[in-house]
Amino acid sequence: MANPIHAAARGISNLLSRAVVRTVSSISKCQSLQISMAGNESKSDIEHLEPYGFTSSPHPGADAVAAYFDGDRSHGVVLVVSDRRYRIKGLEQGEVAFYDDLGQSVTLKRSGIVVDGGGQPITFKNAPKARFEMPIEATGDIKDNCDGPGVSMAGMRVKYNGHTHKENGDGGGTTDATTQKMEV
């Protein structure tokens, strides 16, 4: 007869397992993974339960934790996937970030929110407007109507500071450039 304590210990040890992601399929309602665990045990089509509002497609080689209810390895779920190769390091206590493998990130730092495009464009879309209830600073140039014949604010400043007008009064000549310059 089997030892009931041994059977219970085996069932408990089968509840959770460390795993490595081998493949990802994110085309269905619930993402499914192929994982490998200790002892060359692998599972295919195991559901990855992701937190509401967050999703990702992890790279092969990412770490995972799989849970098997009642210790039954025939049907489990992956509760979390982590990839130490790309994780942002050095956060202060209480800081939060989300990130990808290209260096793109949003970090809620103690000093403010930092959005890092990782060298890629950042696009805001499908909104009737963007509203900023604070001063706006830019270290680069700002251009309006950038998909058309728009002009940069620096270009507008140069044009304004150098513009002249045809004299409409008695002189009939051209006025001097403006004395009230647009400053940088």
C-alpha positions as CSV (number, residue, x, y, z in Angstrom):
1,M,0.0,0.0,0.0
2,A,1.3,3.5,-0.9
3,N,2.4,5.8,1.8
4,P,-0.3,8.6,2.1
5,I,2.3,11.1,3.3
6,H,4.5,10.4,0.3
7,A,1.5,10.7,-2.0
8,A,0.5,14.0,-0.4
9,A,4.1,15.4,-0.7
10,R,4.2,14.4,-4.4
11,G,0.9,16.1,-5.1
12,I,2.1,19.3,-3.4
13,S,5.4,19.2,-5.3
14,N,3.4,19.0,-8.5
15,L,1.3,22.1,-7.8
16,L,3.9,24.6,-9.1
17,S,6.8,24.2,-11.5
18,R,9.5,26.5,-12.8
19,A,9.6,26.4,-16.6
20,V,11.2,27.9,-19.7
21,V,9.1,29.2,-22.6
22,R,9.8,27.4,-25.9
23,T,7.1,28.8,-28.2
24,V,4.2,31.3,-28.0
25,S,0.9,31.4,-29.8
26,S,-1.1,34.6,-29.2
27,I,-3.8,34.2,-31.8
28,S,-6.5,32.8,-29.6
29,K,-8.4,34.4,-26.8
30,C,-6.0,33.0,-24.2
31,Q,-2.3,33.0,-25.2
32,S,-0.8,29.5,-25.2
33,L,2.7,28.5,-24.6
34,Q,4.9,25.5,-25.0
35,I,7.1,25.1,-22.0
36,S,9.8,22.8,-20.7
37,M,10.3,21.9,-17.1
38,A,12.8,20.0,-15.0
39,G,13.5,16.4,-16.0
40,N,12.9,17.3,-19.7
41,E,9.2,17.4,-19.1
42,S,7.4,19.6,-21.6
43,K,3.9,20.8,-22.1
44,S,2.2,22.2,-25.2
45,D,-0.8,24.5,-25.5
46,I,-0.6,25.5,-21.8
47,E,-2.7,28.6,-21.2
48,H,-0.9,31.8,-20.1
49,L,-3.2,33.7,-17.8
50,E,-2.2,37.4,-18.1
51,P,-3.3,40.2,-15.8
52,Y,-6.2,42.2,-17.1
53,G,-5.1,45.1,-19.3
54,F,-1.6,43.8,-19.9
55,T,-0.3,41.4,-22.6
56,S,3.0,40.4,-24.0
57,S,4.5,37.9,-26.4
58,P,7.6,36.6,-24.5
59,H,10.7,35.4,-26.3
60,P,11.8,31.8,-26.2
61,G,14.0,31.3,-23.2
62,A,11.9,33.4,-20.8
63,D,11.2,32.0,-17.4
64,A,7.7,30.9,-16.3
65,V,5.9,29.6,-13.3
66,A,3.3,26.9,-14.2
67,A,0.5,25.9,-11.8
68,Y,-1.2,22.5,-11.8
69,F,-4.4,22.4,-9.7
70,D,-4.6,19.3,-7.5
71,G,-1.1,18.4,-8.7
72,D,-2.5,17.0,-11.9
73,R,-0.1,17.8,-14.7
74,S,-2.6,17.0,-17.5
75,H,-4.1,20.6,-17.4
76,G,-2.2,23.5,-16.0
77,V,-1.8,27.2,-16.5
78,V,1.2,29.6,-16.6
79,L,0.7,32.3,-14.0
80,V,3.7,34.5,-14.8
81,V,6.4,34.9,-17.4
82,S,9.6,36.9,-16.7
83,D,12.6,37.6,-18.8
84,R,15.7,38.6,-16.9
85,R,17.5,39.4,-20.2
86,Y,15.5,42.6,-20.7
87,R,14.3,43.5,-17.2
88,I,15.0,47.1,-16.1
89,K,17.5,47.1,-13.3
90,G,18.1,49.6,-10.5
91,L,14.6,50.8,-9.8
92,E,14.1,52.5,-6.4
93,Q,11.6,51.0,-4.0
94,G,8.1,51.8,-5.1
95,E,9.0,52.5,-8.7
96,V,7.2,50.7,-11.5
97,A,8.1,50.1,-15.2
98,F,6.9,48.2,-18.2
99,Y,9.3,47.5,-21.0
100,D,10.3,45.4,-24.0
101,D,13.4,43.8,-25.6
102,L,14.1,46.9,-27.7
103,G,14.7,49.3,-24.8
104,Q,11.3,50.9,-25.0
105,S,9.8,51.6,-21.6
106,V,7.5,53.6,-19.4
107,T,8.9,54.1,-15.9
108,L,7.0,55.6,-13.0
109,K,10.0,57.0,-11.1
110,R,10.0,58.9,-7.8
111,S,11.1,62.0,-9.8
112,G,8.3,61.6,-12.4
113,I,7.2,59.5,-15.4
114,V,9.8,58.7,-18.0
115,V,8.9,57.4,-21.5
116,D,11.8,56.0,-23.4
117,G,11.1,55.2,-27.1
118,G,14.3,53.1,-27.4
119,G,15.2,55.0,-30.5
120,Q,11.8,54.3,-32.1
121,P,9.0,56.9,-32.8
122,I,6.3,57.5,-30.2
123,T,2.9,57.9,-31.8
124,F,-0.3,59.0,-30.0
125,K,-3.4,58.2,-32.1
126,N,-7.1,57.9,-32.2
127,A,-8.0,60.7,-29.9
128,P,-9.8,64.0,-30.6
129,K,-7.0,66.0,-29.0
130,A,-4.1,65.9,-26.6
131,R,-4.4,68.2,-23.6
132,F,-1.5,69.2,-21.4
133,E,-2.3,71.0,-18.2
134,M,1.3,72.1,-17.6
135,P,4.1,74.0,-19.4
136,I,5.6,72.0,-22.3
137,E,9.4,72.0,-23.0
138,A,11.2,70.5,-25.9
139,T,14.9,70.1,-26.6
140,G,14.2,69.3,-30.2
141,D,12.3,71.2,-32.9
142,I,8.5,71.4,-32.9
143,K,6.7,71.2,-36.3
144,D,3.0,71.5,-37.1
145,N,1.2,69.7,-40.0
146,C,4.3,67.5,-40.2
147,D,2.7,65.2,-42.9
148,G,2.1,68.2,-45.1
149,P,3.7,71.6,-45.8
150,G,4.1,72.3,-42.1
151,V,6.8,74.5,-40.6
152,S,8.8,74.3,-37.4
153,M,8.5,76.8,-34.6
154,A,12.1,77.7,-35.2
155,G,11.3,78.4,-38.9
156,M,8.4,80.6,-37.9
157,R,10.7,82.5,-35.5
158,V,13.3,83.1,-38.2
159,K,10.7,84.3,-40.7
160,Y,9.0,86.6,-38.2
161,N,12.2,88.1,-36.9
162,G,13.4,88.9,-40.5
163,H,10.1,90.0,-42.0
164,T,9.5,93.4,-43.5
165,H,6.4,95.1,-44.9
166,K,5.7,97.4,-47.8
167,E,5.3,100.9,-46.4
168,N,1.7,102.0,-46.6
169,G,2.3,105.5,-45.4
170,D,4.0,108.5,-46.9
171,G,7.4,106.9,-47.4
172,G,6.5,104.3,-50.0
173,G,9.5,102.1,-49.2
174,T,9.9,99.0,-47.1
175,T,9.8,98.9,-43.3
176,D,12.8,97.6,-41.3
177,A,12.7,94.2,-39.8
178,T,10.7,94.0,-36.6
179,T,12.4,95.5,-33.5
180,Q,10.2,93.2,-31.3
181,K,11.9,89.8,-31.9
182,M,10.6,86.4,-31.0
183,E,13.2,85.1,-28.6
184,V,14.5,81.6,-28.3
